[in-house]
Amino acid sequence: MSKYRDLEEILPLFSYEEGYLISKQGDLTAGFCLNLPPLFTLSQSEAKGLHGAFVKAFRLLPALTVVWKQDWFVKSVFGTPADLNSNEGFGEETGFLSRSNSRFFQGKPILEHRCYLWITFPNPEKKLADSSLSNLLRSHWVGEPYFQKNLLDSYAAVLAQLEHLLSAEGIRILRIPEDELLGTPSQKGIIESYLLSPSSRNFPEIHDMEFKPEWKIGDQFLGMVSLSALNQLPPEMECSKVFEPYSTDLSKFYLGFASPIGQLLDCNHIYSQVFQMENREKHFSALEAKRLRLHALSRYSRSNELASDSIAQYLDESIREGKTPVKGHANLLIWADSSSELKQSLREVSASLSKLGVLPKTESWGAPQLYWAGIPGNGAALPSNECFHLNLDQFICLYNLEGASFSGTLPKGLRLGERRYGQPVWVDLSDEPMRNGWITNRNKFILGPSGSGKSFFTNHMVRSYYEQGTHVVLVDVGHSYQGLCELVGGYYFTYSEEAPICFNPFYLDGEVLDTEKKESLKTLLLALWKKEDEVFRRSEYVAISNALKNFYEFLDRSPEVFPCFDSFFEFLQGDFARLIEQEKVNSRDFDLGNFLYVLRPFYRGGEFDYLLNARENINLLHQRFIVFELDKIKDHPILFPVVTLIIMEIFISKMRKLKGQRKMILIEEAWKAIAKEGMAEYIKYLFKTVRKFFGEAIVVTQEVEDIIQSPVIKDAIINNSDCKILLDQSKYQNKFEQIQRLLGLTEKEKAMILSINRANDPCRKYKEVFIGLGRHSQVFRTEVSLEEYLTYTTEEKEKLRIEELCSRFGGNREKAIAHLAEELRS
């Protein structure tokens, strides 16, 4: 006959006082939330470090303390109202591409992870009971809470030390506040979520809980797989193991031992890892007594002698090495929407455990008692017959050491996807790493061979920074950024016979001629006049300086004159020539005729008269998105040096004059040509000083040989770029040691880079990218909406279709991209 009970009557919790949950057995429980390192980011040595930190921290706890760690993995979809209102959502985004990405990710399946640590100080008068004496159906009071002042003080001191030890190893541990634990009138607490199904977002709600004939809570079906005996464990355990899908012949990729039943297990589950600290002396005394009994009986059975020797060996090792004995148990609580789905999930759990060398046991009769003991605050109700004896360091190998990726605060950085499920996370590559002390500058070095998704990633990164108010200057040689530039209404400078590239460095846009602008114009004029190996005299430098000063004074008196190279040239021919004649400047000190002759090709009617006389797109200081496409002039002996000088002058002007605004210059493959044209000093200057002006310099390259052979890259760029971004390097894995040595990569980072794109989800279209920020590194997905893909596409057919739609919609590129995206979806 079925028995029914009111949950309120049998709930084993009594109250919450002084920061502790009090059970009806008189136990006190402190609750903590842990933030574990993201999945796929731990090296073998780091996993050992975390393992050691937990062991050291838990050894501080007094005997009989119950430590219950719960990892909650809950299937959900991205883009729920809760997501959109949180920092991890996208409710504040306003850009066209940001909104399209929000729609793209809305409804995508994800696996949420939360990690709780419950430390229970049990009533000293109570011991762990077996399943038959569980408090599952016990509604009466059986103990008094131990609220003696000296005990509370000792508990508080131990917990403070534990928090300090774990925090020192990089594990963020926070005490769970009362509202989060018990809930509020408008929100479920952790205890309610455990009892009423963690998957449910409805509140308030009431469900029946039944254990027979099927285990159900409301319409959810539950099951459990447990590790409750020593013979279920593998002969050897380590805190990490090689993850074959991401490993190569040249690198081993390590994963936490329990991660396959944690973040890698794609179903709703709670992984519980619980142990009770044994009284060391009593435990060893009991084992010694057992050893003596077995030894006395050894003449009757060989097995008794072997068991006696094993106990002796265990005692010798434990006492010699100061091991801490514990009574341990682990289980996985699984829930699903249907009985068939639950059976499938149980099969997946059993398979995952079997791969770890663990013998799975599907709980039936003991499941309700284990579930009941898992209620936060009821850890001391753990059935003793479901536990096994081993040392603390051995049990911690069963700990799940990895969690979900951290998301930065909206809208800083760029939105990428975490590696396992593609859940969108905000990754700040600049400010947060600086604040945390991971990096000392915001410069970036990007390496990715052709076809690795390098240009796609840089477009995504640049677009994200632009939408957050950054001034962007791009130097390209492959038309990679034309679509984005046209979408945001930026300036796109490129060369063609019909529309050659042109600038106007003489236009000040109402600004005064300051020393910096004068110096940049002098540098430009000297570069036009003298060859790189020619030396200019001091008198020539002074003459050019005077010419510029007098020219801008002339412009102040003649507002009808438009400032450009033509008007400057004419000023030199007229007013300045007369001034030199009046001052009787010797031609040996400054040969004006030679100066004008050499510069004549840039004057009206000359071969390059278009270059310095632009009358459109001349307000470059306040234009936030500028692309210089240099593909057709990168080998030109006259145009390329002049254009690169102007580009550097533009960015340096932005860098110094735009106070409090982020500035970014990104140089694609053009850096090779720039370095050849004597511009290496500019690159060095940029990378060393840009950080002082809230700016960042980025260089992008694809060939390994370019890095190795270029002293500029080695000495200036790599040494001053704390952020290293690498894409798929599988083409270079046999000579990756050179890259590793050059970039100063660790073995862990090498393994992460060589694992890129090795086990991508075949149902999703994306490329992976490695981002290293000092000692912190991780691999992410670059996955975007169809609208963003069409913005960056270099496929000719798609580009032509966009241009056709642009013409139809009166030049509205945003509308054209949205229309084509709908066409392709339908």
Stockholm file with secondary structure:
# STOCKHOLM 1.0

chainA/1-826         MSKYRDLEEILPLFSYEEGYLISKQGDLTAGFCLNLPPLFTLSQSEAKGLHGAFVKAFRLLPALTVVWKQDWFVKSVFGTPADLNSNEGFGEETGFLSRSNSRFFQGKPILEHRCYLWITFPNPEKKLADSSLSNLLRSHWVGEPYFQKNLLDSYAAVLAQLEHLLSAEGIRILRIPEDELLGTPSQKGIIESYLLSPSSRNFPEIHDMEFKPEWKIGDQFLGMVSLSALNQLPPEMECSKVFEPYSTDLSKFYLGFASPIGQLLDCNHIYSQVFQMENREKHFSALEAKRLRLHALSRYSRSNELASDSIAQYLDESIREGKTPVKGHANLLIWADSSSELKQSLREVSASLSKLGVLPKTESWGAPQLYWAGIPGNGAALPSNECFHLNLDQFICLYNLEGASFSGTLPKGLRLGERRYGQPVWVDLSDEPMRNGWITNRNKFILGPSGSGKSFFTNHMVRSYYEQGTHVVLVDVGHSYQGLCELVGGYYFTYSEEAPICFNPFYLDGEVLDTEKKESLKTLLLALWKKEDEVFRRSEYVAISNALKNFYEFLDRSPEVFPCFDSFFEFLQGDFARLIEQEKVNSRDFDLGNFLYVLRPFYRGGEFDYLLNARENINLLHQRFIVFELDKIKDHPILFPVVTLIIMEIFISKMRKLKGQRKMILIEEAWKAIAKEGMAEYIKYLFKTVRKFFGEAIVVTQEVEDIIQSPVIKDAIINNSDCKILLDQSKYQNKFEQIQRLLGLTEKEKAMILSINRANDPCRKYKEVFIGLGRHSQVFRTEVSLEEYLTYTTEEKEKLRIEELCSRFGGNREKAIAHLAEELRS
#=GR chainA/1-826 SS CCCCCCHHHHCSEEEEETTEEEETTSCEEEEEEEECCBTTCCCHHHHHHHHHHHHHHHTTSCTTCEEEEEEEEEEEETTCHHHHTSTTSCTTCCSHHHHHHHHHHTTCEEEEEEEEEEEEECCTTCCCCCGGGCGGGCCSCCCCCCCCHHHHHHHHHHHHHHHHHHHHTTCEEEECCHHHHHCBTTBCCHHHHHHSCTTCCCSSCCCCEECSSSCEETTEEEEEEEECSGGGSCSCCCSEEECGGGCCSSCCCEEETTGGGTTTSCSCEEEEEEEEECCHHHHHHHHHHHHHHHHHTTTTCHHHHHHHHHHHHHHHHHHHTTCCEEEEEEEEEEEESSHHHHHHHHHHHHHHHHHTTCCCEECSTTHHHHHHHTSTTCGGGCCGGGCEEEEHHHHGGGSCCCBCCCCCCTTSSEEEECTTTCCEEEECSSHHHHHTTSCSCCCEEEECCTTSSHHHHHHHHHHHHHHTTCEEEEEESSCTTHHHHHHHTCEEECCCSSSCCCCCTTCCTTCCCCHHHHHHHHHHHHHHHSCTTCCCCHHHHHHHHHHHHHHHHHHHHCTTSCCSHHHHHHHIIIIIHHHHHHHTCCTTTCCHHHHHHHHGGGSTTSTTTTTTCCCSSCCCSSCSEEEEECTTTTTCTTHHHHHHHHHHHHHHHHHHHSTTSCEEEEECTHHHHHIIIIIHHHHHHHHHHGGGGTEEEEEEECCHHHHHHCHHIIIIIGGGCCEEEECCCGGGGGGHHHHHHHHTCCHHHHHHHHTTTSSCCTTSCCEEEEEEETTEEEEEEECCCHHHHHHHCCCHHHHHHHHHHHHHTTTCHHHHHHHHHHHHHC
#=GC SS_cons         CCCCCCHHHHCSEEEEETTEEEETTSCEEEEEEEECCBTTCCCHHHHHHHHHHHHHHHTTSCTTCEEEEEEEEEEEETTCHHHHTSTTSCTTCCSHHHHHHHHHHTTCEEEEEEEEEEEEECCTTCCCCCGGGCGGGCCSCCCCCCCCHHHHHHHHHHHHHHHHHHHHTTCEEEECCHHHHHCBTTBCCHHHHHHSCTTCCCSSCCCCEECSSSCEETTEEEEEEEECSGGGSCSCCCSEEECGGGCCSSCCCEEETTGGGTTTSCSCEEEEEEEEECCHHHHHHHHHHHHHHHHHTTTTCHHHHHHHHHHHHHHHHHHHTTCCEEEEEEEEEEEESSHHHHHHHHHHHHHHHHHTTCCCEECSTTHHHHHHHTSTTCGGGCCGGGCEEEEHHHHGGGSCCCBCCCCCCTTSSEEEECTTTCCEEEECSSHHHHHTTSCSCCCEEEECCTTSSHHHHHHHHHHHHHHTTCEEEEEESSCTTHHHHHHHTCEEECCCSSSCCCCCTTCCTTCCCCHHHHHHHHHHHHHHHSCTTCCCCHHHHHHHHHHHHHHHHHHHHCTTSCCSHHHHHHHIIIIIHHHHHHHTCCTTTCCHHHHHHHHGGGSTTSTTTTTTCCCSSCCCSSCSEEEEECTTTTTCTTHHHHHHHHHHHHHHHHHHHSTTSCEEEEECTHHHHHIIIIIHHHHHHHHHHGGGGTEEEEEEECCHHHHHHCHHIIIIIGGGCCEEEECCCGGGGGGHHHHHHHHTCCHHHHHHHHTTTSSCCTTSCCEEEEEEETTEEEEEEECCCHHHHHHHCCCHHHHHHHHHHHHHTTTCHHHHHHHHHHHHHC
//
